[in-house]
Amino acid sequence: MTTDLTTGLTADTALDADVVVIGAGPTGLLLAGDLAAAGVSTLLLERRGEESNLTRAFAVHARTLEVLDARGLAEELLATGTFLNELRILGATRLDVGSLPTRFPGVLITPQYETERVLQRRAERAGLEIRRGTRCTGVRQDAEGVQVSVEGPDGAGHTLRARYAVGTDGVHSAVRQALGIPFPGHSILSSVLLADARLATDPGVAPTIKAGREGFALIAPFGDGWYRVIGWRAGSELPSDAPADYEDLRDLVRSLFGTDFGMGEPRWTSRFHSDERQAPRYREGRVFLAGDAAHVHSPAGGMGMNTGIQDAANLSWKLAAVLQGRAGEGLLDSYQTERHPVGRQVLRVSGAIIRAALVTAPPLRVARAVAGGALGLLPGVTRRAALTISGLDIAYPAPPGSHPLTGRRAPDLPLAERESGPVRLYEALRAGEYVRVLPRGSSAVGGDPDDGVVTVTRADAVGTTLLVRPDGYVESASE
């Protein structure tokens, strides 16, 4: 695998695409789909030869549903799973996500392949080309662009030329390795077992979590009769490529819960190691990292896939604006500034949850149970935890002296009714442009279609004017 700064690209070099995205998981599909929808020439590469019906991630949090809503996809995805208004952390602590300040107060439990299916259909409607069975073998770049060396389904190698490239190719990212970007961290869990199975008896609480000296287990319903079962046995040190022992998983569930709920034969099993790692930089020249290629963390809280999708939403509009001449190259630096701290926070939060769950000494397990119950009696603490895990409290740095709303997520404001057009802010964001929100009664509606801004009026009585970025965060505000 190679990387250097001499591609030989010049201003006259023929390009295969403006952007090459490597990795067709949820992060890559949303990013490439956004670019294609914006009219940016984009190629999406995926080393798998076929679409996968396997899944690891299954939780879609409120902020990610808002991101999907801004693309007209949330309702379609909601129909595929179970929507919960409560999350359980460490068994005893209940997080009320049903009262969160969002159109989607809760968490959707659905297989990752459903999220990928919805994103892929949207991307293909926008004209995106997806090349499956294509493996990245090297990256080179200079001031003019990037060369991505690939190996096709037939084993033949060739080179793709683009202005930018994005690695969304997971924890073992070939792009990150080609760039020589380190991935410091460590393994936090060894030999976690996963299975999708039908249960004869519904556990009754979703998700159902139990931890003890044997290890821990989690059971979550997909809503179609199938359940995701996750288990970790204390002391297990088997490698990730060891066969997944379904009987061992069933025995672990039985020992923790007193029943295996009638677990039937699985449609899928897997074993994996859970790492905590983060790349120190998400950008190297004209090449970017997003999703698991940039950060990985424990499955606790279900924040991994959500963080990657939100990485993509942050980067896509910036790449489109620069490539289309609507913004300077410096805008791309804000991707690192804004998203790296988010990845670091997710590492902290998910790590704290999983470390508490892994406590096996009896006195410490008692302390954990007491602490978990006490947290449930502190509404302010549990609400802050719910906002953090849902992604709704993410905010980006704002210049000194800015309005307090600058850098914060814009809520889905109701808009003044017109003969046609959006009635909510997130419907207005579906144009993929900035949205200027004027106070009710303002006469300047419509905006100049050439300035890349959609102008609307709010239906409430608040007199604040907002300029909302394409990713749903406030660029500026004034009274």
N, C-alpha and C positions, 0 to 999 in steps of 0.2 A: 504494500500500500504506500502511495507516495503523495507528497504535497510539497509544492515550492511556489515561488513567486514569478515564474516565467512561463506563461501559457502561450505566448506568441499571439494572443488576441490583439486585434487593432480595431479601430473604429469601423473598418471596412469588412471585418470578419463576419461571415454568415453565422447566425445564431440558430440553434435548435429551439430555443425558447428564451424568454426574458428571465424566467425563474425555473430551476429544476428543484423539485422537492423529493427527498429520498425517504420513503417510509409511508405506507398507506394505512396507518392506524387512524384513530379519531383525530389526533393532532394534525397529521399530514393531510387528511381529507378535508378538514375545515379550512386549513390554510390555503391549500391548492384550490379548493372550491371558491373561496373568497376572491383569490386572484383572478381566476377564470371569469367569475361574475363581474369583476371590475374591468374586464377586457384586456387583462395582462396575459400574454402568451406564457403558458405554464405546462410543464410536464411533471407527472407524478410517477415515481418509480417504486416498485414493490418487489422484494426478492421472492416472496411467496408466489407460486404459480397460479394458485386458486384462492378465491375468497375463503376465509376461515369461518366456520360456525362455532369455533371454540371461543372461550371468553374468560378473562380474569376479572376485569373491572365490572361492577354492576350497579354502582351508585352514581346518580346524576343529581348534583346539588342545585340549589335554587339559582345561584349566579350563572351556572352553566345553562340552565333552562332559559334564563333571560338572554344569554348569548344566542341560543338557538331560536328564541322568539324573534330576535332582531333579524333573523334570516328566514322567518316563516316556517320553522321546523318543530317548534316545541309541542304543538298539539299532536302532530303525527307521532312523535316519540312517546308522549304521555300515554298514547293508546296501546303501547306495547308492554307495559309493566304495571307495577303496583306503586301507588303514591302513598307515602307514609307521612304522618304529621308529627311523629315522635321518633327520636333516635335514642338508643341506649348505649351508653359508654361505660365500660367496666361492669355491665350488668345492672348495678344499682342506680347509676346516675342516668336520669332521663332528661333529654334535651327536647324542649318544646320547639320544634321547627315549624309547627302549624300556625304560629302567630308572627312569623317573620314578616318584615315590611316589604313584600314583594307580591307579584301576581302569582307566584309559585311557592306558597308557604309549605315547604316540606321537602322530601327527598324522593326521587323516583328510583325504584329498584327495577332494573331491566338489564338483560345481557348486553355486553359490550358490542356484540355483533349487530344488535338492533341499532345502536347509535351509529355504527359504521355504515349500516345499510342506508339509513336516512341521509347521512352526510354524503355518501357516494352518489345516491340518486340526484341529489341537488347539484353536486359537482358535475356530473355527467350532463345534466340538463343545461349547465352553463357552458358546455363544450370542452370540458377538461379531458385530456388524453391520459389514461392510466396504462402504464406498461408493466405488466406483471411478469414474474420470472426474471427480473432484471436486477442484478446485484451490483452495488457500488464497490469498485476496487481501488479507487484513488481520486484525489482532488488536487488540482493545481489552480493557482489564481495569480492575477496581477492587477494593475490599476484599471484595466479595461473589462475584465470579466473572469469567468471561472470555467475550467474544463473538468468535467466529471467523467472519469473512466468507468465503464460499466462492462459487465459480462451478461449477455443476453440468454434467453432460454436454450439456445443451441450451443452455448458455451463459447461463442465468438465474442471477442472483445472489441469495443469501439469507444469513441469519445463523444460526449455531448457538450456543447458550448452554450453558455448562458451568461447573463449579466450578474445574476445572484444564484446562490444555492442554499437550501435549508435542509439540515439533517433532522428528520423526525423519525429516525430509525432505531429508537429504543435504547435499552440499557447497554447493549453491546455495539453501539453506534459505530458503523464503519466510517462515517463522516467525521465524528469526533476523533477517532483514532488517526485518521489521515491527517487531520489538522495538528495532531500532537497536543491536544488540549487534555490535561490531566482530569481524572475523575475521582478525587480523593473521598474516602469514606470507609465504611466497613459493613460486613454482614451482620444484621441484627437478629435474623431468624433463619435457622437452617431447616430444610426439609418440611416445608409447609405443604399439607395435602389439600387439594381442591377436588370437588366433584359436583356435578349437577345430577340430582336424583329426584325421583318422586317419593313422597312420604305418604304413608297410610294415615297418619294422624298429623293434623296441622298443629305446630307448636303453640299457636295462639298469640304469641307476641312477635312482632316483626321489627327489626331483626332479633333473633333469640341468641343470647350470648351467655356463655358460662366459662369460668376459669377456675382452676383448682390445681392441686399439686401435680396432677397428671399432665396438665397443659391447658389449652383452651380450645373452644369450638364456637363457631358462629353459623347460624342458619338463617337465610334470607329468602323470601319468596319472590319469584319472578312474575307471578300473577297468572301464569298459564298452566299451573299444575306442577311445574318444576321448581326445585329449590337449589340454591347455591349452598353447599356445605364446605366450610373451611375448618381445618383442624391442625393443631401443632401439638406434638407430644414432647414433653420435657425430656431433654437429653438426646433427642433424635439428631443424628449427624450424617444421615445418608446424603449422597450427592444429588443434585437436581435431576440428573439423568437416570437415577435409579427408578425402577418401575413404581408407579403410584399404587400403594397397597390399600385398596378400597375397604377390605375387611378390617384393617387396622384403623381406618378412619371411622368406620361404623362402631368398632369397639370403643374408641375414644369418646365418641358422642354418647354411647350407652353408659360409660363409666362416669361421665360428667353430669348428664341429665337424668340418669336412671332409666332411660329408654332411648332407643334409636329412632323412635317415631315411625317405625316401619319403613326404613330406608330401602327402596327397591334398587334394582340394577341401574347403574349410572349410564348416562349417555356420553359422559366425558369425565376423565380424571386427569389430574396433573400433579406434579410436585415441583416446588420452586423454592429458591432461597430469596429472602427479602433483604435488600441492601439499603443503606442510607448513604447517598452520594450526591454531590453537586459539582458541576463544572465551575471553575472560578470565573469563566467568561463565557457568554452565550454568543459572542460574535468574534470572528477572526477575518478581518477584511470584508470580503463580499460573501462570506459564508456564515450562516447562523445555525444555532442549535435550539430545538424546542422539544417540549414533552420529556419523555424518559431519556432522551439523548442528552438532556441538560441536567436532569435531576431525577432521582428515584428515592423512594421512602417506603416506610412500612405501609401495609394496607389499612392500618387503623384509621378510622374516620372516612375512608373511601375518597380521599382527595386527589389521588394520583392522576387519573384520567382527566378529571375536572381542571386541574392545574395546567395540564398540557393543552387542552382545548382553549383555555383562556390565554396561554402563551400565544397560540396561533391567532386568536382574535386581536391581540395587541400588535402583532407583527404584520399581519396581512395588509391592513389599510396603509401602514407606513411604507411598505415596499411599493404598493400601488401608487401612492402619492409621489414618491421619488421617481419611479420609472415613468410616470406620466407628466413629469415636470411641474407638479403642483407643490412640491416641497423640496428643500435642499437635502443633501446627503446626511447632514447632521441630525436629521430627524431619526435616522436609524440607530443612533447612539442611545436614544431614550429607551429602546427595547431592553438593553442591559440594565439601565438605571431603574426601570420600573419593574421588570419581571424577576430579576435575580433576588431581590429582597423577599418577594412573594415565595419563591422556591425555598429560600432559607427558613421562612416562617413555617411552611408546611412540614419541612423536616423536623423542626422543633416540636410542633403540635402532635404530629403523628408519632414521633419518637417517644414523647412523654406518655401518650396513651398506651402504646404497646409495651413500654417498660413497666408500667403499672400492671398491665395484664399478665406479664411474665413472672410476677412475684410468686414464688412457690413456698417459701417458709411460712408455716402456720401463723406465727404472730404477725408477720407482715401482711398475710392475706386478710386477717381480721382487721388490721389497720386500714387496708385498702377498702374493705367493705364499709367500715365506719366512715372513712373519708368520702367514699362515693355517696353514701346516704346523706352526709352532711352537705355535700355540694348541691344535692337536690333541694335543700332547704334554703339555698341562697339564689333567689331568682336573678339577681344582677349578674352573678357569676355564670350561671347556666345560660343566660341569654347571650352574654358575650361569647361564650363557647359556641353557641349555635350560630351566631353571626360569623365567627371565624371559620368554622367548618363549612358553612354554606357558601363562603366566598363573598358574602354581601358587604363585609366591612373592609375589603381591599380598597386602598386609596394610594394614589401615586403622588410623588413629590410635587409641590407647587412652589413657584417663585415667592420670595419674601414679599409680604404686603398684598398677596392675592386674596380674593374673596374666599371665605371659609369653604365654599363648595368646590373650589377649584381642585381638580385631581380626584374628586370623589365620584363614586358611581351615581349616575343619574337615575332617579326612580322613574317608573313607567307612568308619566304624567298623562292625565286625560287632556285631549286637545279640543279646541272649539270646533263644533260641527260645521262642516262645509258640504256643499253638494256632492263632492267626491273627495277622496283623499283619506289619509290616516286619521283615526280617532284616538290613537294612543301614541306616545313618543316612540315606543319600540316598533310600532308599525312604520313610523316615519324613518327609523334607522334602516329599514330594509332596502332603502336606496343605496346604502353603502357610502353615504356622504356625511359631512358635518350637518347637524341640525341646529338651526337657530330658533330658540323658543322665546317668543315675545309675550308680554303680559296680555291678559284678556282685553279686548277692545282695541288693540293696536291695528293700524291700518296697513302696515307694510307686510303683506303676506304673499308668499310665492317665491320671492328672491330671484336672483339672476341665475338661470340654469347653468351659465358658464363659469360661475365662481365656485362650483362644487359645494354649495350650501343649500339645504332645503330649509325654508322658513315656514314656521307654523306659529299658532297662538295657543296658549294654554287655556284650559277651560276653568281652572280654579281662580281664586281671587288673589293669589300671591303675585306681587308685582316684580318679581325677580326675572331678569332676562338671562338666558343661558345659551352658551354655545357648546353643544355636545359633540364630542368626537364620534367617529364611526363605530368605535368599540363601546360606546355607552358611558364614557367618563366625561366629566365636565372640563372643558378646555378653559373657559372663563365664565364669569358671572358678574352681574351688576344689578344694583337696586334702582 
